[in-house]
Amino acid sequence: MVTPSWPNLPLPNLLAFTSRLRWLKSARSNQITPPTTAADDWRVWLLLAGRGWGKTRTGAEDIAHYALWNDGVRVGVIAPTYADARDTCVEGESGLLRAIPPDCVLKWNRSMGEMVLFNGSQIKLFSADRPERLRGPQHHRVWCDELGAWPDREAFDQLWFGLRLGKDPRVIITTTPRNTPVIRDLFNRKNRDVHLTQGRTIDNAAHLSPRVLEQLHDRYAGTRLGRQELDAELLTDTEGALWNRGLIDTYRVKSVPELKRIVVAIDPSLTSGSGADETGIIAAARGADGLLYVLADWSGRYSPDAWAERAVLLYQDMRAQMIVAEINAGGDLVERILRQIAPQVLFKPVRALRGKAERALPVAALYEQGRVRHVGSLAMLEDQMCRFTSVGSSSGGSPDRVDALVWALTELSETARGEPRVRML
């Protein structure tokens, strides 16, 4: 039997072939699936890349090529949520429906998250926040998108039990680097069974708005967030920091028990503009179990009126009992700004009589005692915590999020011996 030349291929095969050629022509070399060699017999292709580098398109093209040129295979796509998998990995501007020619798709059921190709290959979507759905399904290949944003590693562990079809099952991971246990483990396995690709946002400058690149550089260049989100550095904890990610991750939770007392704490900035400090705005609570829960981080760089509005909105959303705010810099002005927006808010002014690190040490001890839980991911707060040492922040900036966290947890721990009461005179 003579294999037909490519001009005589059936239409779907021809479309798949030409689609692949277009990608090979336009892609950068490190966006092409690496070959397997004796020296690089990888099972995991780990792409740690900055925002806008082209991670999604690279993952989609790998999966499209594999599914189109291997008849009847089963492929899993896992993202932080089902909506992420559907809206980004499949239907997004760089998703599978852009990488796979329409005539090659036999069926796409967006509600079920199931795609069937003309050659019988099937692509199924999964959500990392529902790891139990990975019990049972088997795959030849799996694409994990934004692994650093997954709530925990349970889904990642489960996928390996089902990755057992065919002779050479593999995993493709596309993610902005976060210093999570699973990413650290994979990073340390590079040049063993992990092929590591790292890329910066600027690598894809030809396809990004120059104005956007300029704005991102001006705002984040040299910052810890910029190094992670733009330069794709895997940042480890600062030596001597009062907190570390391993400890925070150990006590991270997805839900909370009955909450007995909720507070919103503010470390206010009384200036605004690109060079101003952030205003720390943190919501925390004490649960019926006696533990402390960090619920939300709404910190940011705001004008005084704007941070007051944000703090009051968080206070209302959380149904908090009190707003606690440091008044060293602003004095009575802090309370006046808040009461212009919410006159009836219960407000407690606090004044710093000790240094930031000295105030933070008792709160760090609460974490070491296992008495504090973070609810979900609070990435920017946790980054700041993990570079805060006994002599201050290693970044040189003002640790406003940490300051607000310290005020919130100090208030909750000091009132844990009894609820405050209002005495009538």
MIGUPA-811729 format. One record per residue (C-alpha): x, y, z. Coordinates in steps of 0.1 Angstrom, whole numbers. Layout:
# residues N
((X,Y,Z)) ...
This chain:
# residues 425
((0,0,0)) ((14,34,-10)) ((9,63,15)) ((-7,92,-3)) ((13,124,-6)) ((0,154,14)) ((-18,171,-15)) ((-40,139,-17)) ((-49,137,19)) ((-85,138,30)) ((-97,173,37)) ((-96,171,75)) ((-60,157,74)) ((-50,184,49)) ((-64,211,71)) ((-47,197,102)) ((-14,195,82)) ((-16,231,69)) ((-26,244,104)) ((5,228,119)) ((27,243,92)) ((14,278,100)) ((22,273,137)) ((57,260,130)) ((63,290,108)) ((50,316,133)) ((60,301,167)) ((92,308,185)) ((116,279,189)) ((108,274,226)) ((71,272,218)) ((75,240,198)) ((71,207,217)) ((106,195,226)) ((118,163,210)) ((125,132,231)) ((162,123,231)) ((184,99,252)) ((196,129,271)) ((162,145,275)) ((136,117,280)) ((110,140,295)) ((76,131,307)) ((65,166,318)) ((70,197,297)) ((69,226,322)) ((64,261,308)) ((70,288,333)) ((64,320,315)) ((52,356,320)) ((18,370,312)) ((13,374,275)) ((42,351,266)) ((19,328,246)) ((16,299,271)) ((-21,292,263)) ((-14,291,226)) ((16,269,231)) ((-4,244,252)) ((-33,244,227)) ((-10,238,197)) ((7,209,215)) ((-27,193,223)) ((-41,200,189)) ((-12,184,171)) ((-12,153,193)) ((-50,148,191)) ((-52,154,153)) ((-23,131,144)) ((-30,102,168)) ((-63,86,161)) ((-87,77,190)) ((-66,92,218)) ((-80,106,250)) ((-67,140,262)) ((-74,158,295)) ((-74,196,299)) ((-73,208,335)) ((-75,245,346)) ((-82,261,380)) ((-119,262,373)) ((-142,247,347)) ((-149,282,333)) ((-111,287,329)) ((-108,255,310)) ((-138,263,287)) ((-133,300,282)) ((-96,302,280)) ((-82,268,270)) ((-109,260,244)) ((-129,290,234)) ((-103,317,242)) ((-84,338,216)) ((-55,313,219)) ((-75,282,227)) ((-81,249,211)) ((-108,261,188)) ((-82,285,173)) ((-56,258,170)) ((-79,231,155)) ((-95,238,121)) ((-133,238,124)) ((-137,210,98)) ((-116,188,121)) ((-140,192,151)) ((-168,166,149)) ((-185,178,181)) ((-179,204,209)) ((-203,202,239)) ((-194,233,259)) ((-218,224,288)) ((-202,190,292)) ((-167,201,283)) ((-163,174,257)) ((-147,177,222)) ((-146,149,196)) ((-124,152,165)) ((-129,137,131)) ((-104,109,139)) ((-121,98,170)) ((-98,116,194)) ((-115,130,225)) ((-106,160,246)) ((-122,164,280)) ((-122,194,304)) ((-117,191,341)) ((-116,216,370)) ((-88,216,396)) ((-112,226,423)) ((-131,193,417)) ((-103,167,418)) ((-128,138,424)) ((-138,140,388)) ((-103,128,378)) ((-109,95,396)) ((-116,70,369)) ((-109,88,335)) ((-77,76,317)) ((-56,97,293)) ((-28,95,268)) ((-19,132,274)) ((-29,159,298)) ((-26,197,296)) ((-25,215,330)) ((-31,253,326)) ((-21,278,353)) ((-10,251,378)) ((2,278,401)) ((-34,290,406)) ((-48,256,415)) ((-63,255,450)) ((-41,226,461)) ((-22,197,446)) ((-49,170,449)) ((-61,173,412)) ((-24,171,401)) ((-19,140,421)) ((-51,124,408)) ((-43,130,371)) ((-12,107,374)) ((-33,77,383)) ((-52,81,350)) ((-23,89,328)) ((-17,54,317)) ((-29,50,281)) ((-6,43,253)) ((31,37,253)) ((43,73,261)) ((17,93,282)) ((29,129,290)) ((19,161,307)) ((21,196,294)) ((20,224,321)) ((16,261,312)) ((17,284,341)) ((29,317,355)) ((54,306,382)) ((42,306,418)) ((63,292,446)) ((39,264,454)) ((50,229,466)) ((40,212,433)) ((58,238,411)) ((89,237,433)) ((90,199,431)) ((87,200,393)) ((113,227,390)) ((137,206,410)) ((132,177,386)) ((143,196,355)) ((168,177,334)) ((155,144,349)) ((119,137,337)) ((109,174,334)) ((118,196,304)) ((118,232,316)) ((110,261,294)) ((111,296,308)) ((100,328,291)) ((95,365,297)) ((66,387,286)) ((89,407,265)) ((97,376,244)) ((63,381,227)) ((67,418,222)) ((59,415,185)) ((24,404,193)) ((17,427,223)) ((8,464,224)) ((39,486,229)) ((18,508,252)) ((8,479,274)) ((44,467,276)) ((56,502,286)) ((29,505,313)) ((37,471,328)) ((74,478,328)) ((70,512,344)) ((47,499,371)) ((62,465,379)) ((98,464,367)) ((121,453,395)) ((92,445,419)) ((87,410,432)) ((53,408,414)) ((70,419,381)) ((97,394,385)) ((71,366,389)) ((44,377,365)) ((65,393,337)) ((100,377,340)) ((87,343,351)) ((111,339,379)) ((103,312,405)) ((108,333,436)) ((117,315,468)) ((111,327,504)) ((134,354,517)) ((159,340,542)) ((149,350,577)) ((114,359,568)) ((88,358,596)) ((65,337,574)) ((71,310,547)) ((49,296,520)) ((51,261,533)) ((36,271,566)) ((9,292,549)) ((0,264,525)) ((-2,238,553)) ((-31,257,569)) ((-48,270,538)) ((-85,262,537)) ((-113,265,511)) ((-142,273,535)) ((-148,286,570)) ((-168,275,600)) ((-193,298,617)) ((-175,331,622)) ((-179,348,656)) ((-162,381,649)) ((-151,398,617)) ((-129,429,613)) ((-115,449,585)) ((-81,465,591)) ((-66,494,573)) ((-30,506,570)) ((-39,539,552)) ((-19,559,527)) ((-27,596,527)) ((-11,603,493)) ((-19,590,459)) ((-2,585,426)) ((22,560,410)) ((49,566,436)) ((26,565,467)) ((25,536,491)) ((-3,511,489)) ((-31,511,514)) ((-34,478,532)) ((-70,466,535)) ((-75,431,550)) ((-106,413,563)) ((-101,386,590)) ((-123,367,614)) ((-123,345,645)) ((-142,313,640)) ((-164,294,664)) ((-135,269,665)) ((-112,295,681)) ((-90,298,650)) ((-83,330,630)) ((-92,332,593)) ((-78,357,568)) ((-107,362,544)) ((-97,389,519)) ((-71,413,507)) ((-84,444,490)) ((-52,464,493)) ((-40,486,465)) ((-28,520,455)) ((-58,544,461)) ((-66,580,468)) ((-79,585,504)) ((-115,586,493)) ((-110,555,472)) ((-95,534,499)) ((-122,545,523)) ((-149,534,498)) ((-131,500,493)) ((-127,494,530)) ((-164,502,537)) ((-175,480,509)) ((-155,451,522)) ((-169,459,557)) ((-204,456,543)) ((-198,426,521)) ((-182,407,550)) ((-208,419,575)) ((-179,429,598)) ((-183,442,633)) ((-155,468,631)) ((-130,487,611)) ((-96,490,627)) ((-72,516,612)) ((-38,529,621)) ((-38,566,627)) ((-1,575,632)) ((1,595,600)) ((-35,607,596)) ((-48,611,631)) ((-85,620,632)) ((-85,625,594)) ((-87,587,589)) ((-119,584,608)) ((-134,615,592)) ((-128,601,557)) ((-144,568,566)) ((-174,585,583)) ((-181,606,552)) ((-190,574,535)) ((-204,553,563)) ((-214,575,593)) ((-226,546,614)) ((-195,524,610)) ((-180,510,642)) ((-144,524,641)) ((-114,516,663)) ((-83,538,659)) ((-50,521,667)) ((-16,538,671)) ((17,521,665)) ((40,524,695)) ((64,498,684)) ((82,491,651)) ((66,471,623)) ((87,440,629)) ((81,440,667)) ((44,443,661)) ((45,414,636)) ((64,389,657)) ((34,379,679)) ((12,375,648)) ((39,353,631)) ((39,332,663)) ((2,326,658)) ((9,311,624)) ((37,289,639)) ((12,277,665)) ((-12,267,637)) ((-39,292,648)) ((-43,311,615)) ((-59,299,583)) ((-58,316,549)) ((-91,312,529)) ((-81,305,493)) ((-52,322,476)) ((-41,357,488)) ((-10,358,465)) ((1,394,469)) ((-3,395,506)) ((15,362,509)) ((44,374,487)) ((48,404,510)) ((46,382,541)) ((73,359,528)) ((98,387,523)) ((92,404,556)) ((120,398,581)) ((127,408,616)) ((143,440,603)) ((116,448,578)) ((107,441,542)) ((135,427,520)) ((120,446,490)) ((126,480,506)) ((90,490,501)) ((64,496,527)) ((47,463,538)) ((13,478,539)) ((-6,445,534)) ((14,429,562)) ((7,459,585)) ((-31,456,579)) ((-29,419,585)) ((-11,424,618)) ((-36,450,630)) ((-65,426,621)) ((-51,395,637)) ((-39,415,668)) ((-74,428,673)) ((-90,394,669)) ((-65,376,692)) ((-67,403,719)) ((-106,401,720)) ((-106,363,719)) ((-110,362,757)) ((-143,379,755)) ((-166,398,732)) ((-165,436,736)) ((-195,451,752)) ((-210,486,750)) ((-217,500,785)) ((-245,526,787)) ((-238,556,810)) 
